[in-house]
Amino acid sequence: FRAMLTAERLRSQTTLAMKAQTPQNVFNMLQDMRHLIILDLREQEAYDASHIRKAINCTAEQFRD
């Protein structure tokens, strides 16, 4: 199961990297947020001041757990 998950993750990353070749493609991908999960690992105060729409804030320590 872990090997299948790893293979799927690699395939997704490769697909995303291929799509994100140009700034316009990245912009378009950010506009269509249903395909993205953005983790914002900055401190809460920085996140509260400004963040990407629908980004999820968590600390690096929480992410590691």
PQR file of N, CA, C, O and H, with PARSE charges and radii, in Angstrom:
ATOM      1  N   PHE A   1       0.821  -1.195   0.000 -0.4000 1.5000
ATOM      2  CA  PHE A   1       0.000   0.000   0.000 -0.0000 2.0000
ATOM      3  C   PHE A   1       0.860   1.253   0.000  0.5500 1.7000
ATOM      4  O   PHE A   1       0.587   2.202  -0.734 -0.5500 1.4000
ATOM      5  N   ARG A   2       1.893   1.253   0.819 -0.4000 1.5000
ATOM      6  CA  ARG A   2       2.778   2.416   0.890 -0.0000 2.0000
ATOM      7  C   ARG A   2       3.436   2.685  -0.454  0.5500 1.7000
ATOM      8  O   ARG A   2       3.577   3.841  -0.853 -0.5500 1.4000
ATOM      9  H   ARG A   2       2.116   0.482   1.416  0.4000 1.0000
ATOM     10  N   ALA A   3       3.843   1.623  -1.162 -0.4000 1.5000
ATOM     11  CA  ALA A   3       4.455   1.782  -2.481 -0.0000 2.0000
ATOM     12  C   ALA A   3       3.456   2.391  -3.467  0.5500 1.7000
ATOM     13  O   ALA A   3       3.826   3.231  -4.287 -0.5500 1.4000
ATOM     14  H   ALA A   3       3.728   0.684  -0.837  0.4000 1.0000
ATOM     15  N   MET A   4       2.191   1.968  -3.386 -0.4000 1.5000
ATOM     16  CA  MET A   4       1.165   2.539  -4.266 -0.0000 2.0000
ATOM     17  C   MET A   4       0.960   4.018  -3.966  0.5500 1.7000
ATOM     18  O   MET A   4       0.833   4.833  -4.880 -0.5500 1.4000
ATOM     19  H   MET A   4       1.890   1.285  -2.720  0.4000 1.0000
ATOM     20  N   LEU A   5       0.930   4.356  -2.691 -0.4000 1.5000
ATOM     21  CA  LEU A   5       0.750   5.745  -2.294 -0.0000 2.0000
ATOM     22  C   LEU A   5       1.924   6.591  -2.763  0.5500 1.7000
ATOM     23  O   LEU A   5       1.732   7.694  -3.274 -0.5500 1.4000
ATOM     24  H   LEU A   5       1.033   3.695  -1.949  0.4000 1.0000
ATOM     25  N   THR A   6       3.131   6.082  -2.592 -0.4000 1.5000
ATOM     26  CA  THR A   6       4.327   6.801  -3.030 -0.0000 2.0000
ATOM     27  C   THR A   6       4.313   6.998  -4.538  0.5500 1.7000
ATOM     28  O   THR A   6       4.632   8.085  -5.021 -0.5500 1.4000
ATOM     29  H   THR A   6       3.287   5.186  -2.177  0.4000 1.0000
ATOM     30  N   ALA A   7       3.949   5.966  -5.286 -0.4000 1.5000
ATOM     31  CA  ALA A   7       3.889   6.066  -6.744 -0.0000 2.0000
ATOM     32  C   ALA A   7       2.849   7.097  -7.167  0.5500 1.7000
ATOM     33  O   ALA A   7       3.096   7.886  -8.079 -0.5500 1.4000
ATOM     34  H   ALA A   7       3.691   5.084  -4.893  0.4000 1.0000
ATOM     35  N   GLU A   8       1.702   7.099  -6.521 -0.4000 1.5000
ATOM     36  CA  GLU A   8       0.648   8.072  -6.850 -0.0000 2.0000
ATOM     37  C   GLU A   8       1.104   9.483  -6.524  0.5500 1.7000
ATOM     38  O   GLU A   8       0.842  10.413  -7.286 -0.5500 1.4000
ATOM     39  H   GLU A   8       1.501   6.458  -5.779  0.4000 1.0000
ATOM     40  N   ARG A   9       1.777   9.648  -5.410 -0.4000 1.5000
ATOM     41  CA  ARG A   9       2.283  10.964  -5.016 -0.0000 2.0000
ATOM     42  C   ARG A   9       3.301  11.464  -6.036  0.5500 1.7000
ATOM     43  O   ARG A   9       3.264  12.631  -6.427 -0.5500 1.4000
ATOM     44  H   ARG A   9       1.991   8.893  -4.790  0.4000 1.0000
ATOM     45  N   LEU A  10       4.207  10.594  -6.469 -0.4000 1.5000
ATOM     46  CA  LEU A  10       5.194  10.985  -7.481 -0.0000 2.0000
ATOM     47  C   LEU A  10       4.521  11.364  -8.793  0.5500 1.7000
ATOM     48  O   LEU A  10       4.904  12.343  -9.432 -0.5500 1.4000
ATOM     49  H   LEU A  10       4.237   9.646  -6.152  0.4000 1.0000
ATOM     50  N   ARG A  11       3.523  10.593  -9.192 -0.4000 1.5000
ATOM     51  CA  ARG A  11       2.804  10.892 -10.433 -0.0000 2.0000
ATOM     52  C   ARG A  11       2.101  12.241 -10.333  0.5500 1.7000
ATOM     53  O   ARG A  11       2.112  13.019 -11.287 -0.5500 1.4000
ATOM     54  H   ARG A  11       3.211   9.797  -8.672  0.4000 1.0000
ATOM     55  N   SER A  12       1.494  12.522  -9.189 -0.4000 1.5000
ATOM     56  CA  SER A  12       0.813  13.802  -8.984 -0.0000 2.0000
ATOM     57  C   SER A  12       1.804  14.955  -9.002  0.5500 1.7000
ATOM     58  O   SER A  12       1.536  15.996  -9.601 -0.5500 1.4000
ATOM     59  H   SER A  12       1.485  11.891  -8.414  0.4000 1.0000
ATOM     60  N   GLN A  13       2.943  14.775  -8.352 -0.4000 1.5000
ATOM     61  CA  GLN A  13       3.957  15.830  -8.325 -0.0000 2.0000
ATOM     62  C   GLN A  13       4.506  16.091  -9.720  0.5500 1.7000
ATOM     63  O   GLN A  13       4.728  17.241 -10.097 -0.5500 1.4000
ATOM     64  H   GLN A  13       3.161  13.929  -7.866  0.4000 1.0000
ATOM     65  N   THR A  14       4.724  15.030 -10.487 -0.4000 1.5000
ATOM     66  CA  THR A  14       5.227  15.187 -11.845 -0.0000 2.0000
ATOM     67  C   THR A  14       4.212  15.926 -12.704  0.5500 1.7000
ATOM     68  O   THR A  14       4.571  16.826 -13.464 -0.5500 1.4000
ATOM     69  H   THR A  14       4.544  14.095 -10.181  0.4000 1.0000
ATOM     70  N   THR A  15       2.944  15.546 -12.582 -0.4000 1.5000
ATOM     71  CA  THR A  15       1.891  16.214 -13.342 -0.0000 2.0000
ATOM     72  C   THR A  15       1.811  17.683 -12.967  0.5500 1.7000
ATOM     73  O   THR A  15       1.716  18.547 -13.839 -0.5500 1.4000
ATOM     74  H   THR A  15       2.652  14.815 -11.964  0.4000 1.0000
ATOM     75  N   LEU A  16       1.849  17.967 -11.677 -0.4000 1.5000
ATOM     76  CA  LEU A  16       1.788  19.345 -11.214 -0.0000 2.0000
ATOM     77  C   LEU A  16       2.999  20.126 -11.697  0.5500 1.7000
ATOM     78  O   LEU A  16       2.853  21.266 -12.137 -0.5500 1.4000
ATOM     79  H   LEU A  16       1.927  17.265 -10.968  0.4000 1.0000
ATOM     80  N   ALA A  17       4.191  19.542 -11.626 -0.4000 1.5000
ATOM     81  CA  ALA A  17       5.397  20.229 -12.080 -0.0000 2.0000
ATOM     82  C   ALA A  17       5.322  20.527 -13.575  0.5500 1.7000
ATOM     83  O   ALA A  17       5.769  21.583 -14.021 -0.5500 1.4000
ATOM     84  H   ALA A  17       4.309  18.615 -11.269  0.4000 1.0000
ATOM     85  N   MET A  18       4.764  19.608 -14.342 -0.4000 1.5000
ATOM     86  CA  MET A  18       4.648  19.832 -15.779 -0.0000 2.0000
ATOM     87  C   MET A  18       3.659  20.962 -16.062  0.5500 1.7000
ATOM     88  O   MET A  18       3.896  21.773 -16.958 -0.5500 1.4000
ATOM     89  H   MET A  18       4.401  18.749 -13.979  0.4000 1.0000
ATOM     90  N   LYS A  19       2.564  21.028 -15.320 -0.4000 1.5000
ATOM     91  CA  LYS A  19       1.568  22.072 -15.525 -0.0000 2.0000
ATOM     92  C   LYS A  19       2.080  23.433 -15.074  0.5500 1.7000
ATOM     93  O   LYS A  19       1.671  24.457 -15.622 -0.5500 1.4000
ATOM     94  H   LYS A  19       2.372  20.370 -14.592  0.4000 1.0000
ATOM     95  N   ALA A  20       2.967  23.461 -14.086 -0.4000 1.5000
ATOM     96  CA  ALA A  20       3.420  24.715 -13.491 -0.0000 2.0000
ATOM     97  C   ALA A  20       4.661  25.262 -14.190  0.5500 1.7000
ATOM     98  O   ALA A  20       5.501  25.892 -13.548 -0.5500 1.4000
ATOM     99  H   ALA A  20       3.299  22.630 -13.641  0.4000 1.0000
ATOM    100  N   GLN A  21       4.787  25.035 -15.472 -0.4000 1.5000
ATOM    101  CA  GLN A  21       5.978  25.465 -16.200 -0.0000 2.0000
ATOM    102  C   GLN A  21       6.040  26.976 -16.405  0.5500 1.7000
ATOM    103  O   GLN A  21       7.135  27.532 -16.505 -0.5500 1.4000
ATOM    104  H   GLN A  21       4.105  24.523 -15.994  0.4000 1.0000
ATOM    105  N   THR A  22       4.917  27.641 -16.468 -0.4000 1.5000
ATOM    106  CA  THR A  22       4.909  29.078 -16.739 -0.0000 2.0000
ATOM    107  C   THR A  22       4.193  29.821 -15.615  0.5500 1.7000
ATOM    108  O   THR A  22       3.348  29.249 -14.926 -0.5500 1.4000
ATOM    109  H   THR A  22       4.029  27.190 -16.386  0.4000 1.0000
ATOM    110  N   PRO A  23       4.533  31.091 -15.432 -0.5600 1.5000
ATOM    111  CA  PRO A  23       3.835  31.880 -14.411  0.2800 2.0000
ATOM    112  C   PRO A  23       2.321  31.931 -14.659  0.5500 1.7000
ATOM    113  O   PRO A  23       1.535  31.923 -13.711 -0.5500 1.4000
ATOM    114  N   GLN A  24       1.916  31.983 -15.929 -0.4000 1.5000
ATOM    115  CA  GLN A  24       0.481  32.018 -16.234 -0.0000 2.0000
ATOM    116  C   GLN A  24      -0.207  30.731 -15.777  0.5500 1.7000
ATOM    117  O   GLN A  24      -1.320  30.777 -15.254 -0.5500 1.4000
ATOM    118  H   GLN A  24       2.554  31.989 -16.699  0.4000 1.0000
ATOM    119  N   ASN A  25       0.448  29.583 -15.971 -0.4000 1.5000
ATOM    120  CA  ASN A  25      -0.134  28.316 -15.520 -0.0000 2.0000
ATOM    121  C   ASN A  25      -0.252  28.275 -14.001  0.5500 1.7000
ATOM    122  O   ASN A  25      -1.260  27.812 -13.467 -0.5500 1.4000
ATOM    123  H   ASN A  25       1.352  29.545 -16.396  0.4000 1.0000
ATOM    124  N   VAL A  26       0.769  28.755 -13.307 -0.4000 1.5000
ATOM    125  CA  VAL A  26       0.715  28.797 -11.840 -0.0000 2.0000
ATOM    126  C   VAL A  26      -0.435  29.696 -11.393  0.5500 1.7000
ATOM    127  O   VAL A  26      -1.194  29.345 -10.490 -0.5500 1.4000
ATOM    128  H   VAL A  26       1.588  29.131 -13.740  0.4000 1.0000
ATOM    129  N   PHE A  27      -0.555  30.853 -12.032 -0.4000 1.5000
ATOM    130  CA  PHE A  27      -1.650  31.770 -11.697 -0.0000 2.0000
ATOM    131  C   PHE A  27      -2.994  31.085 -11.910  0.5500 1.7000
ATOM    132  O   PHE A  27      -3.872  31.160 -11.050 -0.5500 1.4000
ATOM    133  H   PHE A  27       0.062  31.138 -12.766  0.4000 1.0000
ATOM    134  N   ASN A  28      -3.159  30.422 -13.044 -0.4000 1.5000
ATOM    135  CA  ASN A  28      -4.415  29.732 -13.330 -0.0000 2.0000
ATOM    136  C   ASN A  28      -4.692  28.627 -12.314  0.5500 1.7000
ATOM    137  O   ASN A  28      -5.835  28.443 -11.897 -0.5500 1.4000
ATOM    138  H   ASN A  28      -2.446  30.361 -13.742  0.4000 1.0000
ATOM    139  N   MET A  29      -3.664  27.897 -11.915 -0.4000 1.5000
ATOM    140  CA  MET A  29      -3.836  26.840 -10.925 -0.0000 2.0000
ATOM    141  C   MET A  29      -4.266  27.420  -9.586  0.5500 1.7000
ATOM    142  O   MET A  29      -5.103  26.837  -8.896 -0.5500 1.4000
ATOM    143  H   MET A  29      -2.735  28.046 -12.254  0.4000 1.0000
ATOM    144  N   LEU A  30      -3.705  28.557  -9.216 -0.4000 1.5000
ATOM    145  CA  LEU A  30      -4.085  29.190  -7.952 -0.0000 2.0000
ATOM    146  C   LEU A  30      -5.532  29.684  -7.991  0.5500 1.7000
ATOM    147  O   LEU A  30      -6.201  29.721  -6.958 -0.5500 1.4000
ATOM    148  H   LEU A  30      -3.025  29.030  -9.776  0.4000 1.0000
ATOM    149  N   GLN A  31      -6.015  30.059  -9.164 -0.4000 1.5000
ATOM    150  CA  GLN A  31      -7.394  30.503  -9.290 -0.0000 2.0000
ATOM    151  C   GLN A  31      -8.374  29.343  -9.115  0.5500 1.7000
ATOM    152  O   GLN A  31      -9.505  29.541  -8.673 -0.5500 1.4000
ATOM    153  H   GLN A  31      -5.472  30.029 -10.003  0.4000 1.0000
ATOM    154  N   ASP A  32      -7.937  28.144  -9.461 -0.4000 1.5000
ATOM    155  CA  ASP A  32      -8.797  26.958  -9.362 -0.0000 2.0000
ATOM    156  C   ASP A  32      -8.377  26.172  -8.119  0.5500 1.7000
ATOM    157  O   ASP A  32      -7.724  25.134  -8.229 -0.5500 1.4000
ATOM    158  H   ASP A  32      -7.018  27.983  -9.820  0.4000 1.0000
ATOM    159  N   MET A  33      -8.748  26.661  -6.949 -0.4000 1.5000
ATOM    160  CA  MET A  33      -8.247  26.140  -5.682 -0.0000 2.0000
ATOM    161  C   MET A  33      -8.710  24.722  -5.357  0.5500 1.7000
ATOM    162  O   MET A  33      -8.158  24.103  -4.447 -0.5500 1.4000
ATOM    163  H   MET A  33      -9.278  27.504  -6.859  0.4000 1.0000
ATOM    164  N   ARG A  34      -9.694  24.189  -6.062 -0.4000 1.5000
ATOM    165  CA  ARG A  34     -10.165  22.846  -5.721 -0.0000 2.0000
ATOM    166  C   ARG A  34      -9.102  21.786  -5.988  0.5500 1.7000
ATOM    167  O   ARG A  34      -9.211  20.668  -5.483 -0.5500 1.4000
ATOM    168  H   ARG A  34     -10.142  24.691  -6.801  0.4000 1.0000
ATOM    169  N   HIS A  35      -8.073  22.116  -6.775 -0.4000 1.5000
ATOM    170  CA  HIS A  35      -7.019  21.163  -7.086 -0.0000 2.0000
ATOM    171  C   HIS A  35      -5.784  21.336  -6.202  0.5500 1.7000
ATOM    172  O   HIS A  35      -4.819  20.583  -6.330 -0.5500 1.4000
ATOM    173  H   HIS A  35      -7.985  23.024  -7.185  0.4000 1.0000
ATOM    174  N   LEU A  36      -5.811  22.307  -5.323 -0.4000 1.5000
ATOM    175  CA  LEU A  36      -4.624  22.613  -4.526 -0.0000 2.0000
ATOM    176  C   LEU A  36      -4.930  22.594  -3.033  0.5500 1.7000
ATOM    177  O   LEU A  36      -6.018  22.967  -2.594 -0.5500 1.4000
ATOM    178  H   LEU A  36      -6.595  22.919  -5.219  0.4000 1.0000
ATOM    179  N   ILE A  37      -3.949  22.155  -2.278 -0.4000 1.5000
ATOM    180  CA  ILE A  37      -3.959  22.326  -0.832 -0.0000 2.0000
ATOM    181  C   ILE A  37      -2.691  23.091  -0.514  0.5500 1.7000
ATOM    182  O   ILE A  37      -1.585  22.608  -0.756 -0.5500 1.4000
ATOM    183  H   ILE A  37      -3.066  21.852  -2.635  0.4000 1.0000
ATOM    184  N   ILE A  38      -2.854  24.279   0.025 -0.4000 1.5000
ATOM    185  CA  ILE A  38      -1.700  25.117   0.344 -0.0000 2.0000
ATOM    186  C   ILE A  38      -1.542  25.159   1.851  0.5500 1.7000
ATOM    187  O   ILE A  38      -2.434  25.612   2.570 -0.5500 1.4000
ATOM    188  H   ILE A  38      -3.753  24.672   0.222  0.4000 1.0000
ATOM    189  N   LEU A  39      -0.397  24.681   2.323 -0.4000 1.5000
ATOM    190  CA  LEU A  39      -0.076  24.750   3.743 -0.0000 2.0000
ATOM    191  C   LEU A  39       0.818  25.954   3.973  0.5500 1.7000
ATOM    192  O   LEU A  39       1.857  26.095   3.329 -0.5500 1.4000
ATOM    193  H   LEU A  39       0.327  24.314   1.740  0.4000 1.0000
ATOM    194  N   ASP A  40       0.422  26.804   4.873 -0.4000 1.5000
ATOM    195  CA  ASP A  40       1.191  27.987   5.240 -0.0000 2.0000
ATOM    196  C   ASP A  40       1.851  27.691   6.580  0.5500 1.7000
ATOM    197  O   ASP A  40       1.178  27.636   7.609 -0.5500 1.4000
ATOM    198  H   ASP A  40      -0.422  26.689   5.397  0.4000 1.0000
ATOM    199  N   LEU A  41       3.158  27.503   6.567 -0.4000 1.5000
ATOM    200  CA  LEU A  41       3.880  27.092   7.775 -0.0000 2.0000
ATOM    201  C   LEU A  41       4.436  28.272   8.575  0.5500 1.7000
ATOM    202  O   LEU A  41       5.247  28.084   9.482 -0.5500 1.4000
ATOM    203  H   LEU A  41       3.705  27.548   5.731  0.4000 1.0000
ATOM    204  N   ARG A  42       4.002  29.474   8.240 -0.4000 1.5000
ATOM    205  CA  ARG A  42       4.467  30.652   8.986 -0.0000 2.0000
ATOM    206  C   ARG A  42       3.756  30.743  10.333  0.5500 1.7000
ATOM    207  O   ARG A  42       2.784  30.034  10.591 -0.5500 1.4000
ATOM    208  H   ARG A  42       3.342  29.626   7.504  0.4000 1.0000
ATOM    209  N   GLU A  43       4.257  31.620  11.172 -0.4000 1.5000
ATOM    210  CA  GLU A  43       3.630  31.851  12.474 -0.0000 2.0000
ATOM    211  C   GLU A  43       2.227  32.415  12.284  0.5500 1.7000
ATOM    212  O   GLU A  43       1.941  33.038  11.262 -0.5500 1.4000
ATOM    213  H   GLU A  43       5.047  32.196  10.962  0.4000 1.0000
ATOM    214  N   GLN A  44       1.359  32.201  13.254 -0.4000 1.5000
ATOM    215  CA  GLN A  44      -0.042  32.615  13.178 -0.0000 2.0000
ATOM    216  C   GLN A  44      -0.190  34.104  12.880  0.5500 1.7000
ATOM    217  O   GLN A  44      -1.060  34.502  12.105 -0.5500 1.4000
ATOM    218  H   GLN A  44       1.592  31.694  14.085  0.4000 1.0000
ATOM    219  N   GLU A  45       0.667  34.933  13.500 -0.4000 1.5000
ATOM    220  CA  GLU A  45       0.564  36.384  13.306 -0.0000 2.0000
ATOM    221  C   GLU A  45       0.804  36.757  11.837  0.5500 1.7000
ATOM    222  O   GLU A  45       0.094  37.599  11.288 -0.5500 1.4000
ATOM    223  H   GLU A  45       1.374  34.610  14.130  0.4000 1.0000
ATOM    224  N   ALA A  46       1.786  36.143  11.213 -0.4000 1.5000
ATOM    225  CA  ALA A  46       2.081  36.419   9.806 -0.0000 2.0000
ATOM    226  C   ALA A  46       0.929  35.937   8.922  0.5500 1.7000
ATOM    227  O   ALA A  46       0.543  36.618   7.972 -0.5500 1.4000
ATOM    228  H   ALA A  46       2.363  35.459  11.660  0.4000 1.0000
ATOM    229  N   TYR A  47       0.393  34.781   9.235 -0.4000 1.5000
ATOM    230  CA  TYR A  47      -0.749  34.243   8.494 -0.0000 2.0000
ATOM    231  C   TYR A  47      -1.956  35.178   8.617  0.5500 1.7000
ATOM    232  O   TYR A  47      -2.632  35.461   7.628 -0.5500 1.4000
ATOM    233  H   TYR A  47       0.707  34.228  10.007  0.4000 1.0000
ATOM    234  N   ASP A  48      -2.218  35.650   9.832 -0.4000 1.5000
ATOM    235  CA  ASP A  48      -3.355  36.542  10.054 -0.0000 2.0000
ATOM    236  C   ASP A  48      -3.196  37.852   9.293  0.5500 1.7000
ATOM    237  O   ASP A  48      -4.182  38.429   8.834 -0.5500 1.4000
ATOM    238  H   ASP A  48      -1.669  35.420  10.635  0.4000 1.0000
ATOM    239  N   ALA A  49      -1.959  38.322   9.158 -0.4000 1.5000
ATOM    240  CA  ALA A  49      -1.711  39.587   8.458 -0.0000 2.0000
ATOM    241  C   ALA A  49      -1.984  39.465   6.961  0.5500 1.7000
ATOM    242  O   ALA A  49      -2.491  40.400   6.342 -0.5500 1.4000
ATOM    243  H   ALA A  49      -1.158  37.853   9.531  0.4000 1.0000
ATOM    244  N   SER A  50      -1.649  38.313   6.382 -0.4000 1.5000
ATOM    245  CA  SER A  50      -1.837  38.128   4.943 -0.0000 2.0000
ATOM    246  C   SER A  50      -1.583  36.672   4.589  0.5500 1.7000
ATOM    247  O   SER A  50      -0.610  36.073   5.046 -0.5500 1.4000
ATOM    248  H   SER A  50      -1.237  37.554   6.885  0.4000 1.0000
ATOM    249  N   HIS A  51      -2.462  36.109   3.773 -0.4000 1.5000
ATOM    250  CA  HIS A  51      -2.252  34.734   3.320 -0.0000 2.0000
ATOM    251  C   HIS A  51      -3.019  34.477   2.032  0.5500 1.7000
ATOM    252  O   HIS A  51      -3.925  35.229   1.671 -0.5500 1.4000
ATOM    253  H   HIS A  51      -3.252  36.596   3.402  0.4000 1.0000
ATOM    254  N   ILE A  52      -2.646  33.413   1.350 -0.4000 1.5000
ATOM    255  CA  ILE A  52      -3.332  32.999   0.134 -0.0000 2.0000
ATOM    256  C   ILE A  52      -4.716  32.489   0.508  0.5500 1.7000
ATOM    257  O   ILE A  52      -4.881  31.767   1.491 -0.5500 1.4000
ATOM    258  H   ILE A  52      -1.911  32.802   1.643  0.4000 1.0000
ATOM    259  N   ARG A  53      -5.701  32.870  -0.284 -0.4000 1.5000
ATOM    260  CA  ARG A  53      -7.088  32.466  -0.046 -0.0000 2.0000
ATOM    261  C   ARG A  53      -7.175  30.944   0.123  0.5500 1.7000
ATOM    262  O   ARG A  53      -6.643  30.193  -0.695 -0.5500 1.4000
ATOM    263  H   ARG A  53      -5.567  33.456  -1.084  0.4000 1.0000
ATOM    264  N   LYS A  54      -7.834  30.508   1.165 -0.4000 1.5000
ATOM    265  CA  LYS A  54      -8.079  29.101   1.521 -0.0000 2.0000
ATOM    266  C   LYS A  54      -6.817  28.335   1.935  0.5500 1.7000
ATOM    267  O   LYS A  54      -6.852  27.108   2.024 -0.5500 1.4000
ATOM    268  H   LYS A  54      -8.266  31.118   1.829  0.4000 1.0000
ATOM    269  N   ALA A  55      -5.718  29.026   2.188 -0.4000 1.5000
ATOM    270  CA  ALA A  55      -4.521  28.352   2.699 -0.0000 2.0000
ATOM    271  C   ALA A  55      -4.796  27.858   4.110  0.5500 1.7000
ATOM    272  O   ALA A  55      -5.588  28.451   4.842 -0.5500 1.4000
ATOM    273  H   ALA A  55      -5.690  30.024   2.117  0.4000 1.0000
ATOM    274  N   ILE A  56      -4.146  26.786   4.480 -0.4000 1.5000
ATOM    275  CA  ILE A  56      -4.293  26.205   5.814 -0.0000 2.0000
ATOM    276  C   ILE A  56      -3.038  26.527   6.612  0.5500 1.7000
ATOM    277  O   ILE A  56      -1.925  26.221   6.187 -0.5500 1.4000
ATOM    278  H   ILE A  56      -3.503  26.304   3.885  0.4000 1.0000
ATOM    279  N   ASN A  57      -3.226  27.138   7.757 -0.4000 1.5000
ATOM    280  CA  ASN A  57      -2.088  27.501   8.592 -0.0000 2.0000
ATOM    281  C   ASN A  57      -1.802  26.414   9.612  0.5500 1.7000
ATOM    282  O   ASN A  57      -2.705  25.954  10.312 -0.5500 1.4000
ATOM    283  H   ASN A  57      -4.131  27.386   8.102  0.4000 1.0000
ATOM    284  N   CYS A  58      -0.550  26.007   9.694 -0.4000 1.5000
ATOM    285  CA  CYS A  58      -0.099  25.112  10.761 -0.0000 2.0000
ATOM    286  C   CYS A  58       1.384  25.362  10.960  0.5500 1.7000
ATOM    287  O   CYS A  58       2.081  25.799  10.044 -0.5500 1.4000
ATOM    288  H   CYS A  58       0.183  26.381   9.126  0.4000 1.0000
ATOM    289  N   THR A  59       1.849  25.085  12.144 -0.4000 1.5000
ATOM    290  CA  THR A  59       3.263  25.292  12.416 -0.0000 2.0000
ATOM    291  C   THR A  59       4.067  24.127  11.843  0.5500 1.7000
ATOM    292  O   THR A  59       3.514  23.067  11.553 -0.5500 1.4000
ATOM    293  H   THR A  59       1.283  24.730  12.888  0.4000 1.0000
ATOM    294  N   ALA A  60       5.347  24.325  11.684 -0.4000 1.5000
ATOM    295  CA  ALA A  60       6.216  23.256  11.173 -0.0000 2.0000
ATOM    296  C   ALA A  60       6.180  22.059  12.112  0.5500 1.7000
ATOM    297  O   ALA A  60       6.245  20.915  11.662 -0.5500 1.4000
ATOM    298  H   ALA A  60       5.797  25.187  11.920  0.4000 1.0000
ATOM    299  N   GLU A  61       6.077  22.316  13.425 -0.4000 1.5000
ATOM    300  CA  GLU A  61       6.011  21.227  14.390 -0.0000 2.0000
ATOM    301  C   GLU A  61       4.735  20.407  14.211  0.5500 1.7000
ATOM    302  O   GLU A  61       4.776  19.179  14.285 -0.5500 1.4000
ATOM    303  H   GLU A  61       6.024  23.245  13.790  0.4000 1.0000
ATOM    304  N   GLN A  62       3.617  21.066  13.979 -0.4000 1.5000
ATOM    305  CA  GLN A  62       2.360  20.355  13.739 -0.0000 2.0000
ATOM    306  C   GLN A  62       2.441  19.546  12.454  0.5500 1.7000
ATOM    307  O   GLN A  62       1.938  18.424  12.392 -0.5500 1.4000
ATOM    308  H   GLN A  62       3.585  22.064  13.919  0.4000 1.0000
ATOM    309  N   PHE A  63       3.065  20.105  11.440 -0.4000 1.5000
ATOM    310  CA  PHE A  63       3.194  19.418  10.156 -0.0000 2.0000
ATOM    311  C   PHE A  63       4.022  18.154  10.287  0.5500 1.7000
ATOM    312  O   PHE A  63       3.703  17.142   9.663 -0.5500 1.4000
ATOM    313  H   PHE A  63       3.473  21.016  11.491  0.4000 1.0000
ATOM    314  N   ARG A  64       5.081  18.191  11.089 -0.4000 1.5000
ATOM    315  CA  ARG A  64       5.946  17.028  11.271 -0.0000 2.0000
ATOM    316  C   ARG A  64       5.207  15.893  11.983  0.5500 1.7000
ATOM    317  O   ARG A  64       5.474  14.717  11.737 -0.5500 1.4000
ATOM    318  H   ARG A  64       5.340  19.013  11.596  0.4000 1.0000
ATOM    319  N   ASP A  65       4.268  16.263  12.874 -0.4000 1.5000
ATOM    320  CA  ASP A  65       3.523  15.248  13.629 -0.0000 2.0000
ATOM    321  C   ASP A  65       2.506  14.633  12.749  0.5500 1.7000
ATOM    322  O   ASP A  65       1.765  13.751  13.184 -0.5500 1.4000
ATOM    323  H   ASP A  65       4.051  17.218  13.073  0.4000 1.0000
TER
END
